[in-house]
Amino acid sequence: MSETDPHIHVKQKVLEADATVRNLISSTLGRVTDAPSVVTTGCGLQVRYAMTSPRPESVTCLACREHAHREYLRFADQVERLGQPGAIPGTNVTASQVAEAVKRLRDVAKRFSS
């Protein structure tokens, strides 16, 4: 872990960094998850959790921005594929809900590439 690294990074598991995921886990398990003090980033460094952000506008490490961009696009493609009619029997997610989720994910990916 570098004490002199001035950059803001993104967690390697960028999709799990969001407060929504922590809230979902908390509501499902009835327990609050603790944020780790040190995390692995998208660029492979180990940094303090406080030096990471899920917000594209805050991330200053270019390698982390590229990593997050790829991860959000990959997840958008996965949601789009799984959201097709008949892909997962028994789900009640509408095509418009899938399209909106894919649009939001691709918008976040675009913000990381800017």
PyMOL commands that place a pseudoatom at each C-alpha (Angstrom):
pseudoatom trace, name=CA, resn=MET, resi=1, chain=A, elem=C, hetatm=0, pos=[0.000, 0.000, 0.000]
pseudoatom trace, name=CA, resn=SER, resi=2, chain=A, elem=C, hetatm=0, pos=[1.471, 3.332, -1.069]
pseudoatom trace, name=CA, resn=GLU, resi=3, chain=A, elem=C, hetatm=0, pos=[1.074, 6.231, 1.322]
pseudoatom trace, name=CA, resn=THR, resi=4, chain=A, elem=C, hetatm=0, pos=[2.129, 8.713, -1.382]
pseudoatom trace, name=CA, resn=ASP, resi=5, chain=A, elem=C, hetatm=0, pos=[-0.434, 7.763, -4.039]
pseudoatom trace, name=CA, resn=PRO, resi=6, chain=A, elem=C, hetatm=0, pos=[-2.615, 10.863, -4.470]
pseudoatom trace, name=CA, resn=HIS, resi=7, chain=A, elem=C, hetatm=0, pos=[-5.194, 9.208, -6.735]
pseudoatom trace, name=CA, resn=ILE, resi=8, chain=A, elem=C, hetatm=0, pos=[-8.763, 8.229, -5.987]
pseudoatom trace, name=CA, resn=HIS, resi=9, chain=A, elem=C, hetatm=0, pos=[-9.358, 4.657, -7.136]
pseudoatom trace, name=CA, resn=VAL, resi=10, chain=A, elem=C, hetatm=0, pos=[-12.289, 2.331, -7.677]
pseudoatom trace, name=CA, resn=LYS, resi=11, chain=A, elem=C, hetatm=0, pos=[-12.670, -1.034, -5.965]
pseudoatom trace, name=CA, resn=GLN, resi=12, chain=A, elem=C, hetatm=0, pos=[-11.779, -4.031, -8.117]
pseudoatom trace, name=CA, resn=LYS, resi=13, chain=A, elem=C, hetatm=0, pos=[-15.297, -5.392, -7.582]
pseudoatom trace, name=CA, resn=VAL, resi=14, chain=A, elem=C, hetatm=0, pos=[-16.767, -2.093, -8.710]
pseudoatom trace, name=CA, resn=LEU, resi=15, chain=A, elem=C, hetatm=0, pos=[-20.362, -3.295, -8.832]
pseudoatom trace, name=CA, resn=GLU, resi=16, chain=A, elem=C, hetatm=0, pos=[-20.231, -4.283, -5.169]
pseudoatom trace, name=CA, resn=ALA, resi=17, chain=A, elem=C, hetatm=0, pos=[-18.933, -0.868, -4.107]
pseudoatom trace, name=CA, resn=ASP, resi=18, chain=A, elem=C, hetatm=0, pos=[-22.309, 0.800, -4.323]
pseudoatom trace, name=CA, resn=ALA, resi=19, chain=A, elem=C, hetatm=0, pos=[-24.350, 1.653, -1.238]
pseudoatom trace, name=CA, resn=THR, resi=20, chain=A, elem=C, hetatm=0, pos=[-27.357, -0.050, -2.845]
pseudoatom trace, name=CA, resn=VAL, resi=21, chain=A, elem=C, hetatm=0, pos=[-25.571, -3.406, -2.669]
pseudoatom trace, name=CA, resn=ARG, resi=22, chain=A, elem=C, hetatm=0, pos=[-24.651, -2.884, 0.989]
pseudoatom trace, name=CA, resn=ASN, resi=23, chain=A, elem=C, hetatm=0, pos=[-28.259, -1.876, 1.761]
pseudoatom trace, name=CA, resn=LEU, resi=24, chain=A, elem=C, hetatm=0, pos=[-29.575, -4.980, -0.022]
pseudoatom trace, name=CA, resn=ILE, resi=25, chain=A, elem=C, hetatm=0, pos=[-27.257, -7.225, 1.998]
pseudoatom trace, name=CA, resn=SER, resi=26, chain=A, elem=C, hetatm=0, pos=[-28.250, -5.441, 5.197]
pseudoatom trace, name=CA, resn=SER, resi=27, chain=A, elem=C, hetatm=0, pos=[-31.963, -5.784, 4.539]
pseudoatom trace, name=CA, resn=THR, resi=28, chain=A, elem=C, hetatm=0, pos=[-31.615, -9.418, 3.469]
pseudoatom trace, name=CA, resn=LEU, resi=29, chain=A, elem=C, hetatm=0, pos=[-29.391, -10.602, 6.312]
pseudoatom trace, name=CA, resn=GLY, resi=30, chain=A, elem=C, hetatm=0, pos=[-30.440, -8.117, 8.981]
pseudoatom trace, name=CA, resn=ARG, resi=31, chain=A, elem=C, hetatm=0, pos=[-26.813, -7.148, 9.532]
pseudoatom trace, name=CA, resn=VAL, resi=32, chain=A, elem=C, hetatm=0, pos=[-24.761, -4.187, 8.467]
pseudoatom trace, name=CA, resn=THR, resi=33, chain=A, elem=C, hetatm=0, pos=[-21.601, -4.976, 6.559]
pseudoatom trace, name=CA, resn=ASP, resi=34, chain=A, elem=C, hetatm=0, pos=[-18.426, -3.205, 7.619]
pseudoatom trace, name=CA, resn=ALA, resi=35, chain=A, elem=C, hetatm=0, pos=[-16.390, -1.407, 5.024]
pseudoatom trace, name=CA, resn=PRO, resi=36, chain=A, elem=C, hetatm=0, pos=[-12.890, -2.883, 4.853]
pseudoatom trace, name=CA, resn=SER, resi=37, chain=A, elem=C, hetatm=0, pos=[-9.986, -0.615, 5.767]
pseudoatom trace, name=CA, resn=VAL, resi=38, chain=A, elem=C, hetatm=0, pos=[-7.877, -1.709, 2.745]
pseudoatom trace, name=CA, resn=VAL, resi=39, chain=A, elem=C, hetatm=0, pos=[-9.193, -2.852, -0.640]
pseudoatom trace, name=CA, resn=THR, resi=40, chain=A, elem=C, hetatm=0, pos=[-7.806, -4.053, -3.953]
pseudoatom trace, name=CA, resn=THR, resi=41, chain=A, elem=C, hetatm=0, pos=[-8.476, -1.561, -6.721]
pseudoatom trace, name=CA, resn=GLY, resi=42, chain=A, elem=C, hetatm=0, pos=[-9.234, -1.856, -10.413]
pseudoatom trace, name=CA, resn=CYS, resi=43, chain=A, elem=C, hetatm=0, pos=[-5.583, -1.053, -11.183]
pseudoatom trace, name=CA, resn=GLY, resi=44, chain=A, elem=C, hetatm=0, pos=[-4.396, -3.790, -8.817]
pseudoatom trace, name=CA, resn=LEU, resi=45, chain=A, elem=C, hetatm=0, pos=[-3.093, -1.627, -5.970]
pseudoatom trace, name=CA, resn=GLN, resi=46, chain=A, elem=C, hetatm=0, pos=[-4.017, -2.110, -2.326]
pseudoatom trace, name=CA, resn=VAL, resi=47, chain=A, elem=C, hetatm=0, pos=[-5.260, 1.227, -0.961]
pseudoatom trace, name=CA, resn=ARG, resi=48, chain=A, elem=C, hetatm=0, pos=[-7.242, 2.510, 1.976]
pseudoatom trace, name=CA, resn=TYR, resi=49, chain=A, elem=C, hetatm=0, pos=[-10.991, 2.212, 1.429]
pseudoatom trace, name=CA, resn=ALA, resi=50, chain=A, elem=C, hetatm=0, pos=[-11.224, 5.967, 2.009]
pseudoatom trace, name=CA, resn=MET, resi=51, chain=A, elem=C, hetatm=0, pos=[-9.161, 6.489, -1.172]
pseudoatom trace, name=CA, resn=THR, resi=52, chain=A, elem=C, hetatm=0, pos=[-11.836, 4.845, -3.357]
pseudoatom trace, name=CA, resn=SER, resi=53, chain=A, elem=C, hetatm=0, pos=[-15.079, 6.094, -4.808]
pseudoatom trace, name=CA, resn=PRO, resi=54, chain=A, elem=C, hetatm=0, pos=[-17.904, 4.541, -6.841]
pseudoatom trace, name=CA, resn=ARG, resi=55, chain=A, elem=C, hetatm=0, pos=[-18.600, 7.967, -8.423]
pseudoatom trace, name=CA, resn=PRO, resi=56, chain=A, elem=C, hetatm=0, pos=[-16.965, 8.354, -11.860]
pseudoatom trace, name=CA, resn=GLU, resi=57, chain=A, elem=C, hetatm=0, pos=[-16.403, 12.079, -11.331]
pseudoatom trace, name=CA, resn=SER, resi=58, chain=A, elem=C, hetatm=0, pos=[-14.277, 11.381, -8.244]
pseudoatom trace, name=CA, resn=VAL, resi=59, chain=A, elem=C, hetatm=0, pos=[-11.993, 8.629, -9.614]
pseudoatom trace, name=CA, resn=THR, resi=60, chain=A, elem=C, hetatm=0, pos=[-8.650, 10.072, -10.758]
pseudoatom trace, name=CA, resn=CYS, resi=61, chain=A, elem=C, hetatm=0, pos=[-6.714, 6.841, -11.463]
pseudoatom trace, name=CA, resn=LEU, resi=62, chain=A, elem=C, hetatm=0, pos=[-6.926, 6.253, -15.221]
pseudoatom trace, name=CA, resn=ALA, resi=63, chain=A, elem=C, hetatm=0, pos=[-6.407, 2.486, -14.951]
pseudoatom trace, name=CA, resn=CYS, resi=64, chain=A, elem=C, hetatm=0, pos=[-9.250, 2.279, -12.424]
pseudoatom trace, name=CA, resn=ARG, resi=65, chain=A, elem=C, hetatm=0, pos=[-11.499, 4.364, -14.678]
pseudoatom trace, name=CA, resn=GLU, resi=66, chain=A, elem=C, hetatm=0, pos=[-10.802, 1.977, -17.578]
pseudoatom trace, name=CA, resn=HIS, resi=67, chain=A, elem=C, hetatm=0, pos=[-11.462, -1.030, -15.329]
pseudoatom trace, name=CA, resn=ALA, resi=68, chain=A, elem=C, hetatm=0, pos=[-14.792, 0.393, -14.121]
pseudoatom trace, name=CA, resn=HIS, resi=69, chain=A, elem=C, hetatm=0, pos=[-15.779, 1.292, -17.696]
pseudoatom trace, name=CA, resn=ARG, resi=70, chain=A, elem=C, hetatm=0, pos=[-15.213, -2.321, -18.836]
pseudoatom trace, name=CA, resn=GLU, resi=71, chain=A, elem=C, hetatm=0, pos=[-16.981, -3.805, -15.793]
pseudoatom trace, name=CA, resn=TYR, resi=72, chain=A, elem=C, hetatm=0, pos=[-20.104, -1.669, -16.216]
pseudoatom trace, name=CA, resn=LEU, resi=73, chain=A, elem=C, hetatm=0, pos=[-20.294, -2.473, -19.939]
pseudoatom trace, name=CA, resn=ARG, resi=74, chain=A, elem=C, hetatm=0, pos=[-19.835, -6.191, -19.204]
pseudoatom trace, name=CA, resn=PHE, resi=75, chain=A, elem=C, hetatm=0, pos=[-22.591, -6.102, -16.598]
pseudoatom trace, name=CA, resn=ALA, resi=76, chain=A, elem=C, hetatm=0, pos=[-24.909, -4.134, -18.924]
pseudoatom trace, name=CA, resn=ASP, resi=77, chain=A, elem=C, hetatm=0, pos=[-24.421, -6.805, -21.600]
pseudoatom trace, name=CA, resn=GLN, resi=78, chain=A, elem=C, hetatm=0, pos=[-25.135, -9.536, -19.049]
pseudoatom trace, name=CA, resn=VAL, resi=79, chain=A, elem=C, hetatm=0, pos=[-28.329, -7.838, -17.823]
pseudoatom trace, name=CA, resn=GLU, resi=80, chain=A, elem=C, hetatm=0, pos=[-29.457, -7.305, -21.409]
pseudoatom trace, name=CA, resn=ARG, resi=81, chain=A, elem=C, hetatm=0, pos=[-28.834, -10.961, -22.277]
pseudoatom trace, name=CA, resn=LEU, resi=82, chain=A, elem=C, hetatm=0, pos=[-30.522, -12.313, -19.137]
pseudoatom trace, name=CA, resn=GLY, resi=83, chain=A, elem=C, hetatm=0, pos=[-33.421, -9.886, -19.504]
pseudoatom trace, name=CA, resn=GLN, resi=84, chain=A, elem=C, hetatm=0, pos=[-34.554, -11.279, -22.834]
pseudoatom trace, name=CA, resn=PRO, resi=85, chain=A, elem=C, hetatm=0, pos=[-37.938, -13.024, -22.765]
pseudoatom trace, name=CA, resn=GLY, resi=86, chain=A, elem=C, hetatm=0, pos=[-37.572, -16.645, -21.710]
pseudoatom trace, name=CA, resn=ALA, resi=87, chain=A, elem=C, hetatm=0, pos=[-33.933, -16.269, -20.581]
pseudoatom trace, name=CA, resn=ILE, resi=88, chain=A, elem=C, hetatm=0, pos=[-34.865, -16.818, -16.940]
pseudoatom trace, name=CA, resn=PRO, resi=89, chain=A, elem=C, hetatm=0, pos=[-38.223, -18.588, -16.539]
pseudoatom trace, name=CA, resn=GLY, resi=90, chain=A, elem=C, hetatm=0, pos=[-40.508, -17.260, -13.826]
pseudoatom trace, name=CA, resn=THR, resi=91, chain=A, elem=C, hetatm=0, pos=[-39.128, -13.728, -13.617]
pseudoatom trace, name=CA, resn=ASN, resi=92, chain=A, elem=C, hetatm=0, pos=[-41.529, -10.836, -13.737]
pseudoatom trace, name=CA, resn=VAL, resi=93, chain=A, elem=C, hetatm=0, pos=[-39.154, -8.156, -14.985]
pseudoatom trace, name=CA, resn=THR, resi=94, chain=A, elem=C, hetatm=0, pos=[-40.525, -6.224, -17.927]
pseudoatom trace, name=CA, resn=ALA, resi=95, chain=A, elem=C, hetatm=0, pos=[-38.600, -5.440, -21.092]
pseudoatom trace, name=CA, resn=SER, resi=96, chain=A, elem=C, hetatm=0, pos=[-38.787, -1.724, -20.274]
pseudoatom trace, name=CA, resn=GLN, resi=97, chain=A, elem=C, hetatm=0, pos=[-37.283, -2.334, -16.802]
pseudoatom trace, name=CA, resn=VAL, resi=98, chain=A, elem=C, hetatm=0, pos=[-34.414, -4.277, -18.371]
pseudoatom trace, name=CA, resn=ALA, resi=99, chain=A, elem=C, hetatm=0, pos=[-33.881, -1.562, -20.978]
pseudoatom trace, name=CA, resn=GLU, resi=100, chain=A, elem=C, hetatm=0, pos=[-33.811, 1.134, -18.276]
pseudoatom trace, name=CA, resn=ALA, resi=101, chain=A, elem=C, hetatm=0, pos=[-31.303, -0.826, -16.164]
pseudoatom trace, name=CA, resn=VAL, resi=102, chain=A, elem=C, hetatm=0, pos=[-29.064, -1.423, -19.188]
pseudoatom trace, name=CA, resn=LYS, resi=103, chain=A, elem=C, hetatm=0, pos=[-29.264, 2.261, -20.110]
pseudoatom trace, name=CA, resn=ARG, resi=104, chain=A, elem=C, hetatm=0, pos=[-28.263, 3.330, -16.574]
pseudoatom trace, name=CA, resn=LEU, resi=105, chain=A, elem=C, hetatm=0, pos=[-25.332, 0.896, -16.518]
pseudoatom trace, name=CA, resn=ARG, resi=106, chain=A, elem=C, hetatm=0, pos=[-24.080, 2.072, -19.911]
pseudoatom trace, name=CA, resn=ASP, resi=107, chain=A, elem=C, hetatm=0, pos=[-24.456, 5.696, -18.811]
pseudoatom trace, name=CA, resn=VAL, resi=108, chain=A, elem=C, hetatm=0, pos=[-22.242, 5.019, -15.777]
pseudoatom trace, name=CA, resn=ALA, resi=109, chain=A, elem=C, hetatm=0, pos=[-19.722, 3.229, -18.037]
pseudoatom trace, name=CA, resn=LYS, resi=110, chain=A, elem=C, hetatm=0, pos=[-19.675, 6.263, -20.313]
pseudoatom trace, name=CA, resn=ARG, resi=111, chain=A, elem=C, hetatm=0, pos=[-19.065, 8.591, -17.351]
pseudoatom trace, name=CA, resn=PHE, resi=112, chain=A, elem=C, hetatm=0, pos=[-16.028, 6.472, -16.405]
pseudoatom trace, name=CA, resn=SER, resi=113, chain=A, elem=C, hetatm=0, pos=[-14.640, 6.756, -19.948]
pseudoatom trace, name=CA, resn=SER, resi=114, chain=A, elem=C, hetatm=0, pos=[-14.891, 10.548, -20.052]
for i in range(1, 114): cmd.bond("trace and resi %d" % i, "trace and resi %d" % (i + 1))
show_as sticks, trace
zoom trace
